[in-house]
Amino acid sequence: MDMNTPEQLRYSAKPTVMLEADKPAGEQPMELFITDEHTEHYLALQAGGDSYRGLMTGVLGGIGGVAGIGLGLVSLMHSGEAEGLFIMLSICTPLFVMPFLWETLRPLPLPILFNRRTREVYFDHEGELFHTPWDGISAVANEFQLVGTHIGGMQSASLEIRVYRFEKPETALMVSLGAHFGKSLAMQKGFWEYIRSYMNNGPYFDEHGNHSESDAFVKSQLSVRPRMSDSFKQTLERIKQAKQESGGKNYLRSNDVLGLVLDLCFYPTCRVQELTYRIAKRRSRNLWPKIVTDRLQANGPTTRLVDLEHEQGYGVSKEG
C-alpha cells in the first residue's frame, strides 16, 4: 500500500477530511468512550478492545461466589455446623481464583499513547514499537456507509493517523483511533478536537478546547462513559427522585423494584469485572519498552524518539 495516499486506496468517494494538529477541526471537543487514562502527562486510548476483560471472573466469582456463600450461610443457620459453609467456600474459591488469574495474567492490548511531555504518539503492533511526532501530524477522517441485510444502512466514520516503526521509519502503519461503527464525521472531528485540545492546550481544557486550570469539563466527558456497576446507583437515584416528586406516596413502581433486585444481584459481578480489568491493565503497562515508560514519567526524558533516530543515523521519518 502506498502510505502517502491511503485514503484514496481504502475509501470510496465519500467525504474525506484531513485534520491537523495546529488547525481547529470545527467541532467542540468530544470524548467517544475510548479514553482509558487522561493524566497530566499522557492520554491513553484503548486500541484493541477487550474492555470487558474480567467478565468471566465477575460472573463466576461474583454471582457464583455470592450464591455459594449464601447457601453455606443458610446451611450454617439451619444446622448450626460450619461444614456446609466450608464446603461451599472450597467450591467457590476456585471459581474466583482460576478465571481471575487467567484474565489478569494475559496481557491486555497496549493503548495508543499521546505524550504531552515529548509531544509524540506511541503505538504497539505485535510487540513492535511505532511512533510519530505530534507537531505536524495529520489525521484522516472518512465517512462511509455500511450496508447489510440485518443492519440496513449504518452511517460510520473512521479516524486514522500514520505511525512509523522505531528505528525502521520506512515501515509505516495507519492506526484507527477507536472503532468507526455508528460514528458520524462530526463525532470523529469532535474526538480529534479532544485529542488536539489535550496535546496543545491541556492537560485540562473547557468545552471550546481552551486551556483551563479546572478539570471539570474533562471529568464531565469521562463520566458519561457507562460503567456496569453504576446501574445500581442510578436505579437508587431514580427511586429517590420519584419519591420526592410524589411526596412519598405510591412512588415505588414494580419496574423499579425489579430493576433494583436485578441490579443488586449483578452488582458483585460488575465490581469484580472492573477490579479484574484494572489489575490486568496495570500489569500490561510493563510491556512497554523502557524507552517509552521513561518518557511517561513526570521527570523522564523529553527527547522525542524521532530525534533519537536522527542521532543514531536512521532514515528520517516524516513529521506527521
PLY file of the C-alpha trace (Angstrom):
ply
format ascii 1.0
element vertex 320
property float x
property float y
property float z
element edge 319
property int vertex1
property int vertex2
end_header
0.00 0.00 0.00
1.20 3.49 -0.84
1.16 5.13 2.58
1.25 8.58 1.00
-2.31 8.25 -0.34
-4.03 5.75 1.99
-7.40 7.44 1.81
-7.56 7.09 -2.00
-6.98 3.36 -1.81
-9.10 2.45 1.15
-12.21 4.51 0.69
-14.78 5.39 -1.90
-15.66 8.93 -2.94
-17.38 9.70 0.37
-16.46 12.80 2.41
-12.81 12.68 3.48
-11.29 15.30 5.75
-7.65 15.86 6.61
-7.27 17.03 10.22
-4.13 18.68 11.52
-2.54 19.29 14.90
-2.40 23.08 14.58
-5.81 23.71 12.99
-9.24 23.51 14.68
-11.44 20.66 13.47
-14.57 22.82 13.52
-16.27 20.85 16.30
-16.25 21.10 20.08
-14.15 18.50 21.96
-15.98 15.22 22.45
-14.77 12.04 24.15
-16.05 8.86 22.45
-15.81 6.32 25.31
-12.35 5.00 24.38
-10.14 7.08 26.67
-8.55 4.69 29.14
-6.47 7.27 31.02
-6.39 11.05 30.93
-3.42 12.22 33.00
-1.30 15.34 33.18
1.42 13.76 31.04
-0.25 11.32 28.64
-3.57 10.33 27.12
-4.20 6.59 26.64
-6.77 5.34 24.12
-7.98 1.75 24.01
-6.51 0.18 20.89
-7.60 -3.45 20.87
-10.96 -3.51 22.59
-11.08 -6.12 25.38
-12.73 -3.58 27.69
-14.87 -6.42 29.07
-11.85 -8.33 30.31
-12.77 -9.68 33.73
-16.36 -10.54 32.86
-15.74 -14.26 33.28
-14.23 -13.63 36.71
-17.17 -11.40 37.57
-19.77 -13.98 36.57
-18.10 -16.95 38.23
-16.66 -15.12 41.22
-19.45 -12.58 41.67
-22.68 -14.44 41.08
-21.23 -17.88 41.83
-19.40 -16.72 44.92
-22.30 -14.80 46.43
-24.75 -17.62 45.71
-22.40 -20.27 47.10
-21.57 -18.36 50.28
-25.25 -17.55 50.72
-26.14 -21.24 50.57
-23.34 -22.00 53.01
-24.65 -19.41 55.48
-28.18 -20.80 55.17
-26.81 -24.26 55.92
-24.92 -22.88 58.93
-28.06 -21.21 60.29
-30.15 -24.36 59.95
-27.68 -26.98 61.14
-25.51 -24.89 63.42
-22.44 -26.53 61.89
-19.88 -24.83 59.67
-19.22 -27.87 57.50
-21.64 -26.75 54.79
-20.09 -23.27 54.71
-16.59 -24.73 54.36
-17.74 -26.96 51.52
-19.22 -24.02 49.63
-16.09 -21.95 50.21
-13.95 -24.75 48.82
-16.14 -24.78 45.71
-16.48 -21.00 45.26
-12.83 -20.08 45.84
-11.54 -21.84 42.68
-14.46 -20.33 40.73
-12.99 -16.92 41.50
-9.25 -17.59 41.66
-8.82 -19.58 38.43
-10.53 -17.16 36.00
-9.04 -14.20 37.91
-5.50 -15.48 37.35
-6.22 -16.37 33.74
-7.64 -12.93 32.93
-5.09 -10.85 34.83
-2.01 -12.77 33.69
-2.92 -12.48 29.99
-1.71 -9.09 28.74
-4.22 -6.55 27.50
-3.62 -4.87 24.12
-1.47 -1.82 24.78
-3.21 1.53 24.29
-2.38 4.30 21.85
-0.43 6.87 23.87
-0.35 10.62 23.27
2.55 12.01 25.29
2.23 15.72 26.12
5.73 15.99 27.58
7.55 14.78 24.47
4.76 15.73 22.03
4.63 12.40 20.25
2.43 9.33 19.80
3.27 5.71 20.66
1.66 2.54 19.32
2.46 -1.14 19.81
1.87 -3.53 16.92
2.57 -7.19 17.70
5.40 -6.27 20.03
6.97 -3.70 17.69
7.09 -0.05 18.72
5.68 2.55 16.33
5.65 6.30 16.89
5.17 9.67 15.24
5.79 13.28 16.32
2.70 15.28 17.26
3.91 18.52 15.67
2.95 18.36 12.01
0.76 15.27 12.43
-2.30 14.75 10.23
-5.32 12.53 10.69
-7.63 11.14 8.02
-11.35 11.26 8.84
-13.55 9.45 6.33
-17.32 9.00 6.34
-18.91 5.96 4.75
-21.99 3.76 4.98
-22.11 0.10 5.96
-24.91 -1.84 4.28
-26.11 -5.30 5.29
-29.19 -7.49 5.27
-29.53 -7.31 9.05
-28.27 -3.80 9.85
-29.66 -1.99 6.81
-27.63 1.14 6.21
-25.38 2.36 9.04
-23.52 5.64 8.77
-19.95 5.33 10.06
-16.77 7.35 10.07
-13.15 6.41 10.66
-10.32 8.44 12.16
-6.76 7.34 11.45
-3.21 8.53 11.91
0.05 7.31 10.42
2.84 5.97 12.65
6.36 4.73 11.88
8.29 1.78 13.25
11.02 2.79 15.68
14.47 2.53 14.11
12.85 1.36 10.84
10.98 4.51 9.74
10.49 3.17 6.22
7.78 0.91 7.69
4.52 2.73 8.39
1.03 1.86 9.62
-2.33 3.58 9.53
-3.79 3.31 13.05
-7.50 3.68 13.74
-8.35 5.81 16.78
-11.22 3.69 18.03
-13.94 1.74 16.25
-15.75 3.55 13.44
-19.13 1.82 13.74
-22.02 4.15 14.46
-19.90 7.30 14.44
-20.52 10.32 12.26
-17.89 12.52 10.68
-18.81 15.30 13.13
-18.26 12.95 16.08
-14.82 11.91 14.82
-13.87 15.53 14.23
-15.01 16.29 17.79
-12.86 13.46 19.11
-9.85 14.75 17.18
-10.51 18.15 18.73
-10.50 16.46 22.17
-7.05 15.00 21.43
-5.83 18.24 19.89
-7.02 20.28 22.88
-5.25 17.88 25.23
-1.95 17.97 23.36
-1.93 21.71 22.60
-3.83 23.28 25.49
-4.12 20.57 28.17
-3.99 18.66 30.23
-7.35 20.26 31.10
-9.49 22.40 28.83
-13.01 23.79 28.54
-15.84 22.96 26.15
-14.23 25.14 23.48
-10.84 23.43 23.78
-9.18 26.36 25.54
-6.78 25.73 28.42
-8.39 25.53 31.84
-6.98 25.07 35.32
-10.15 23.18 36.21
-10.69 19.56 35.18
-14.49 19.96 35.33
-15.12 19.67 31.58
-12.77 16.71 31.16
-14.39 14.91 34.08
-17.84 15.59 32.66
-16.77 14.00 29.38
-15.19 10.95 31.00
-18.09 10.44 33.42
-20.51 9.89 30.53
-18.78 6.60 29.78
-21.11 3.92 31.17
-19.94 1.50 33.83
-21.95 -1.59 34.61
-21.58 -1.11 38.36
-23.22 2.34 38.11
-26.58 0.81 37.23
-27.41 0.02 40.87
-26.63 3.57 42.00
-28.62 5.06 39.10
-31.65 2.93 39.98
-31.50 4.11 43.59
-31.26 7.75 42.48
-34.24 7.28 40.16
-36.31 5.83 43.03
-35.30 8.69 45.35
-36.27 11.25 42.72
-39.65 9.54 42.20
-40.22 9.64 45.97
-39.51 13.36 46.12
-41.75 14.14 43.15
-44.68 12.12 44.53
-44.35 13.39 48.09
-43.64 9.86 49.32
-46.96 8.37 48.18
-47.20 5.47 45.73
-43.84 6.30 44.22
-42.46 2.75 44.04
-43.35 1.01 40.79
-42.98 -2.70 40.07
-40.40 -1.96 37.38
-38.28 -0.07 39.91
-38.42 -2.96 42.37
-37.48 -5.48 39.68
-34.67 -3.26 38.42
-33.32 -2.76 41.94
-33.31 -6.50 42.64
-31.59 -7.32 39.34
-29.03 -4.53 39.76
-28.29 -5.75 43.28
-27.81 -9.31 42.03
-25.41 -8.25 39.27
-23.57 -5.59 41.29
-20.91 -8.02 42.65
-20.28 -9.28 39.12
-19.77 -5.76 37.80
-17.45 -4.73 40.61
-15.32 -7.88 40.27
-15.14 -7.38 36.50
-13.95 -3.78 36.86
-11.38 -4.74 39.50
-10.03 -7.54 37.30
-9.75 -5.20 34.33
-7.85 -2.58 36.35
-5.35 -5.17 37.58
-4.85 -6.59 34.08
-4.32 -3.07 32.73
-1.78 -2.25 35.44
0.17 -5.42 34.69
0.15 -4.73 30.95
1.84 -1.36 31.39
5.10 -3.21 31.99
5.02 -4.46 28.39
6.02 -1.06 27.01
9.76 -0.81 26.30
11.77 1.23 28.79
12.32 3.96 26.22
8.58 4.66 26.38
7.93 4.15 30.09
10.76 6.54 30.94
9.08 9.24 28.86
5.75 8.75 30.61
7.28 9.75 33.95
6.93 13.30 35.25
10.73 13.71 35.41
11.58 11.46 32.45
13.43 12.37 29.25
11.79 14.85 26.89
13.66 13.89 23.73
11.43 12.51 21.01
12.02 9.09 19.51
12.40 10.65 16.07
15.27 12.76 17.46
16.98 9.63 18.77
16.63 8.08 15.32
18.28 11.12 13.77
21.16 10.92 16.24
21.65 7.23 15.50
21.65 7.77 11.76
18.43 6.01 10.87
16.33 7.15 7.95
14.34 10.25 8.67
10.66 9.56 9.34
8.16 12.17 8.22
6.67 14.67 10.62
3.01 13.60 10.74
0 1
1 2
2 3
3 4
4 5
5 6
6 7
7 8
8 9
9 10
10 11
11 12
12 13
13 14
14 15
15 16
16 17
17 18
18 19
19 20
20 21
21 22
22 23
23 24
24 25
25 26
26 27
27 28
28 29
29 30
30 31
31 32
32 33
33 34
34 35
35 36
36 37
37 38
38 39
39 40
40 41
41 42
42 43
43 44
44 45
45 46
46 47
47 48
48 49
49 50
50 51
51 52
52 53
53 54
54 55
55 56
56 57
57 58
58 59
59 60
60 61
61 62
62 63
63 64
64 65
65 66
66 67
67 68
68 69
69 70
70 71
71 72
72 73
73 74
74 75
75 76
76 77
77 78
78 79
79 80
80 81
81 82
82 83
83 84
84 85
85 86
86 87
87 88
88 89
89 90
90 91
91 92
92 93
93 94
94 95
95 96
96 97
97 98
98 99
99 100
100 101
101 102
102 103
103 104
104 105
105 106
106 107
107 108
108 109
109 110
110 111
111 112
112 113
113 114
114 115
115 116
116 117
117 118
118 119
119 120
120 121
121 122
122 123
123 124
124 125
125 126
126 127
127 128
128 129
129 130
130 131
131 132
132 133
133 134
134 135
135 136
136 137
137 138
138 139
139 140
140 141
141 142
142 143
143 144
144 145
145 146
146 147
147 148
148 149
149 150
150 151
151 152
152 153
153 154
154 155
155 156
156 157
157 158
158 159
159 160
160 161
161 162
162 163
163 164
164 165
165 166
166 167
167 168
168 169
169 170
170 171
171 172
172 173
173 174
174 175
175 176
176 177
177 178
178 179
179 180
180 181
181 182
182 183
183 184
184 185
185 186
186 187
187 188
188 189
189 190
190 191
191 192
192 193
193 194
194 195
195 196
196 197
197 198
198 199
199 200
200 201
201 202
202 203
203 204
204 205
205 206
206 207
207 208
208 209
209 210
210 211
211 212
212 213
213 214
214 215
215 216
216 217
217 218
218 219
219 220
220 221
221 222
222 223
223 224
224 225
225 226
226 227
227 228
228 229
229 230
230 231
231 232
232 233
233 234
234 235
235 236
236 237
237 238
238 239
239 240
240 241
241 242
242 243
243 244
244 245
245 246
246 247
247 248
248 249
249 250
250 251
251 252
252 253
253 254
254 255
255 256
256 257
257 258
258 259
259 260
260 261
261 262
262 263
263 264
264 265
265 266
266 267
267 268
268 269
269 270
270 271
271 272
272 273
273 274
274 275
275 276
276 277
277 278
278 279
279 280
280 281
281 282
282 283
283 284
284 285
285 286
286 287
287 288
288 289
289 290
290 291
291 292
292 293
293 294
294 295
295 296
296 297
297 298
298 299
299 300
300 301
301 302
302 303
303 304
304 305
305 306
306 307
307 308
308 309
309 310
310 311
311 312
312 313
313 314
314 315
315 316
316 317
317 318
318 319
